[in-house]
Amino acid sequence: MSLTETTYPSVLESLVNGDAPTTASTTATGEERQIAIRLTTQDAPYEIPATKFLVPASWRRFHLSQLINKVLNKDESTPFDFLINQTLLRSSLGAYCAQSGVSEEVTLEIEYLPSTLPPQLESTIPSQDWVSDISLGVNGSVVIWTLLRNLSDQKAILTSSYAGTLSYISTLNPSNPLTFHGHDLSVLSCCYVHNPAGQLSSRAESGWIASGGMDRVARVWSYSVIAANIFKAPSTSLTNPTPSSEVTAPSTLYTLSLHTGPVSSIRARPFPSSSSEIMTTPHLLTGGWDGVVGVWDLTKGVNEGDAIEDDGQERKKKRRRAAPGTVVNKTPVSALLGHTGKISRAIFSSSFLTSSQAYSASYDRTLRTWDLSTAQLLTTRTAPSSSVLLDLAQLSQSTNLLITGSTDRSIGVWDTREDASSHISISLTGHTGPVSSVVGHPKESLLIASGSYDSTVKIWDVRSPKQALFSLDMSREEGQETKDRVLALDWDGEQLVAAGEGAKVAVWRVSGSKGVEAH
């Protein structure tokens, strides 16, 4: 049914008479100016009939949200954001028209979407060294969630550093991280590893992590009683533990031999997002400065060479030493060749429908799709000439949308359904420095976070490519001239963590949509 602006007269009348601002814009005759608008959304639960409204020019997003909620007539009101020509409405409608040079005589086409809750800084955790990578384990060890089932607000943040260390940071006791040397040189990447056997193998083995670094070695580690210690109350010292709380650092299970250059990326196959998906065996992807992507099967007995002894040498005072034991050397299932530059990131597809695919981004400006079952290249997409790709992620609940951060200060959104010769589908702009890290919200399919050399973390809705929803400052001191580059991000849907050169790990509470209404 076609509707007109007279469809909801009582709704408009109550809003105009009861809630319109007292400083309303008026015409020369003293009457308030009216602007014609049409409201649409891509979020089906909040859709209202397609109609045209005549509303006061002084209305802002608060009043537009009220209008939509009155039409929806639901028990709970939802705050909305509004997009006009891909720009967020942050003023009155009349002011927008004046600033944008849009005539008030035309009908404004406005898209609305549920507001995102403003980020709340929960903690700032000091770090002794620059942080190269960070993981909250959203797609990592299944056991980490078992450990936390009675501590729902507490998480173990895994970080790697340029000092050659790996650290576990408990959000319950952030001032007392467990730090241990994992490599001879800088560690460039780390992640939790989904390990199905870890659930039942023993009480001693809690889960796995993986790391890669400048020493050209990738390692898989087993951690045991760490969780029993890092989740103790702050009064329990990890520096001088009591006999009853002896700390055991992770021990190396596997070394992964392939790369002739530094290992710049290491990522595990995602944990199944629902019980209906098949439990997969643990796999890793590594990427190196040699341009090679390695595919690894971590199943016991698969592609294994001779065992070697790990002496767990303590290389630095006051650091935990890696526990000694037998280390198995693994060879890759396959090596994916084709890139002519450093690998910045290699990831498995997070979609069950494309679980046999992987993606890689490189300094050679290409984004490649691989068939893991055949180790063959499927497609190559090329970024603009000014754009070196620094990071890569996949939007959640999507089989086809990838995001990249690049040196041209933009975030690229790539639709893999489009012809392989096509470039970036959408560019999100707003950073003033290279975008070093990108991550998608694990449940909200259109929300993205990005970290940049400009010392900011920005949160975006893909539908608003010209303006970020929020910008978070990672500078050590307000007004400092030197920018602390953001180098690593992760987002588990509730907490967003960021780190880099600033000698700190920042933790924000960012839950997603349905935020507090803003006037």
Secondary structure as GFF3:
##gff-version 3
##sequence-region A 1 519
A	DSSP	alpha_helix	9	19	.	.	.	ID=ss1
A	DSSP	beta_strand	34	40	.	.	.	ID=ss2
A	DSSP	three_ten_helix	44	46	.	.	.	ID=ss3
A	DSSP	beta_strand	52	56	.	.	.	ID=ss4
A	DSSP	alpha_helix	61	72	.	.	.	ID=ss5
A	DSSP	beta_strand	80	84	.	.	.	ID=ss6
A	DSSP	beta_strand	87	88	.	.	.	ID=ss7
A	DSSP	alpha_helix	93	100	.	.	.	ID=ss8
A	DSSP	beta_strand	108	114	.	.	.	ID=ss9
A	DSSP	beta_strand	120	126	.	.	.	ID=ss10
A	DSSP	beta_strand	131	135	.	.	.	ID=ss11
A	DSSP	alpha_helix	142	147	.	.	.	ID=ss12
A	DSSP	beta_strand	156	161	.	.	.	ID=ss13
A	DSSP	beta_strand	165	170	.	.	.	ID=ss14
A	DSSP	beta_strand	178	181	.	.	.	ID=ss15
A	DSSP	beta_strand	187	193	.	.	.	ID=ss16
A	DSSP	three_ten_helix	196	199	.	.	.	ID=ss17
A	DSSP	beta_strand	207	213	.	.	.	ID=ss18
A	DSSP	beta_strand	218	223	.	.	.	ID=ss19
A	DSSP	alpha_helix	226	230	.	.	.	ID=ss20
A	DSSP	three_ten_helix	243	245	.	.	.	ID=ss21
A	DSSP	beta_strand	251	256	.	.	.	ID=ss22
A	DSSP	beta_strand	263	268	.	.	.	ID=ss23
A	DSSP	beta_strand	283	288	.	.	.	ID=ss24
A	DSSP	beta_strand	293	297	.	.	.	ID=ss25
A	DSSP	beta_strand	304	310	.	.	.	ID=ss26
A	DSSP	beta_strand	325	330	.	.	.	ID=ss27
A	DSSP	beta_strand	334	336	.	.	.	ID=ss28
A	DSSP	beta_strand	343	348	.	.	.	ID=ss29
A	DSSP	three_ten_helix	352	354	.	.	.	ID=ss30
A	DSSP	beta_strand	357	362	.	.	.	ID=ss31
A	DSSP	beta_strand	366	371	.	.	.	ID=ss32
A	DSSP	beta_strand	376	382	.	.	.	ID=ss33
A	DSSP	beta_strand	389	394	.	.	.	ID=ss34
A	DSSP	beta_strand	401	406	.	.	.	ID=ss35
A	DSSP	beta_strand	410	415	.	.	.	ID=ss36
A	DSSP	beta_strand	426	429	.	.	.	ID=ss37
A	DSSP	beta_strand	435	440	.	.	.	ID=ss38
A	DSSP	beta_strand	447	452	.	.	.	ID=ss39
A	DSSP	beta_strand	456	461	.	.	.	ID=ss40
A	DSSP	beta_strand	470	473	.	.	.	ID=ss41
A	DSSP	beta_strand	486	491	.	.	.	ID=ss42
A	DSSP	beta_strand	495	500	.	.	.	ID=ss43
A	DSSP	beta_strand	504	509	.	.	.	ID=ss44
###
